[in-house]
Amino acid sequence: LGSLDISTAVAGDNWCQLAPDGLTVGGVRGAREEPIEGALPLIQLVGYSYRDYGSRFDRAVMEVLEEDGVTPREFYVKDAQEISAEGGFRRAPLTGRGLSYQLSGMNATLSFTLARGEYATTLLREVLKPSEPFSTGF
């Protein structure tokens, strides 16, 4: 996906609408529905119910699965169903709110609120990432 803009949904994406609180979303809308203004693109998490809807994200995921010789049905373990992974959807961009920071000498304190399914480690990686990540081996 490289430098593609993942902050807004485009035609062909699975998408959802962000609620006024900026953190919760409505249901998943299909890749065949034209996204409304401000719609957030969704990325499928691979699991046994994964289906290639033809979105730009699905194509990238399918390429990785094929390279690794993995199929979605391998995420279902009949003899140990409790460890099976169904899959699902996650928002492509982080939609956190209230980012602030405080500096004190060599220390920095960050404060923020993330939506369900978003991870602080992902946000921190982006905050700490150098301006030329590939050339620095990041």
BELLIN-V440008 format. One record per residue. RES is the residue in one letter. PHI is phi in degrees with one decimal (999 if undefined). OMEGA is omega as a letter, one per 40 degrees, with the letter a starting at -180 (* if undefined). D_LAST is the distance of its C-alpha to the last C-alpha in whole Angstrom. Layout:
BEGIN
res/phi/omega/d_last
RES/PHI/OMEGA/D_LAST
RES/PHI/OMEGA/D_LAST
END
This chain:
BEGIN
res/phi/omega/d_last
L/999/i/17
G/47.0/a/14
S/-97.0/i/16
L/-64.6/i/19
D/-76.2/i/20
I/-106.3/a/20
S/-80.9/i/22
T/-135.5/a/25
A/-73.9/i/27
V/-121.6/i/29
A/-52.9/a/32
G/99.5/i/31
D/-84.8/i/28
N/-74.3/a/29
W/-151.4/i/30
C/-145.6/i/31
Q/-104.9/i/32
L/-80.2/i/31
A/-73.4/a/34
P/-57.1/i/35
D/-71.8/i/33
G/78.3/a/30
L/-121.9/a/29
T/-100.2/a/31
V/-129.9/i/32
G/-82.8/a/34
G/-69.1/i/35
V/-71.0/i/33
R/-107.1/a/34
G/-74.1/i/34
A/-65.1/a/33
R/-90.9/i/36
E/-92.5/i/37
E/-68.1/a/36
P/-67.2/i/33
I/-81.3/i/35
E/-60.7/i/34
G/83.0/i/31
A/-66.7/i/30
L/-98.2/i/27
P/-72.2/i/25
L/-115.0/i/25
I/-110.6/i/23
Q/-77.8/i/25
L/-86.1/a/24
V/-71.0/i/25
G/-164.4/a/28
Y/-65.8/i/32
S/-95.5/a/33
Y/-58.0/i/30
R/-139.1/i/31
D/-80.7/i/30
Y/-87.7/i/32
G/89.2/i/30
S/-72.4/i/28
R/-61.3/i/25
F/-75.9/i/23
D/-60.5/i/25
R/-61.4/i/25
A/-66.4/i/21
V/-64.5/a/22
M/-61.8/i/25
E/-62.0/i/23
V/-66.3/i/21
L/-59.2/i/24
E/-64.9/i/26
E/-59.2/a/23
D/-90.3/i/23
G/66.5/a/27
V/-114.4/i/27
T/-118.4/i/29
P/-56.5/a/30
R/-65.0/i/33
E/-72.1/i/31
F/-86.8/i/30
Y/-107.9/a/34
V/-116.1/a/35
K/-57.3/a/39
D/-80.5/i/40
A/-146.4/a/37
Q/-59.0/a/37
E/-66.7/i/35
I/-101.8/i/32
S/-69.3/i/32
A/-119.1/a/30
E/-74.8/a/31
G/101.8/a/28
G/157.7/a/28
F/-130.3/i/27
R/-134.3/i/24
R/-64.2/i/23
A/-69.2/i/21
P/-89.6/i/20
L/-71.3/a/20
T/-118.6/a/23
G/-56.2/a/23
R/-132.1/i/26
G/66.6/i/27
L/-70.3/i/23
S/-144.2/i/24
Y/-143.6/i/23
Q/-137.7/i/25
L/-103.3/i/24
S/-144.3/a/26
G/63.6/i/26
M/-91.2/a/22
N/-107.9/i/22
A/-130.2/i/21
T/-116.3/i/23
L/-103.7/i/21
S/-128.3/i/24
F/-166.4/i/24
T/-121.8/i/25
L/-112.7/i/24
A/-76.9/i/26
R/-55.0/i/27
G/87.4/i/24
E/-104.3/a/21
Y/-121.9/i/19
A/-60.3/a/18
T/-62.7/i/15
T/-66.6/i/14
L/-62.6/a/15
L/-63.4/i/13
R/-59.7/a/10
E/-69.5/i/11
V/-65.7/a/13
L/-88.8/a/10
K/-63.5/i/7
P/-68.0/a/8
S/-65.1/i/10
E/-120.5/a/8
P/-61.3/a/5
F/-69.6/a/6
S/-71.3/i/8
T/-100.2/i/6
G/75.4/a/4
F/-73.6/*/0
END
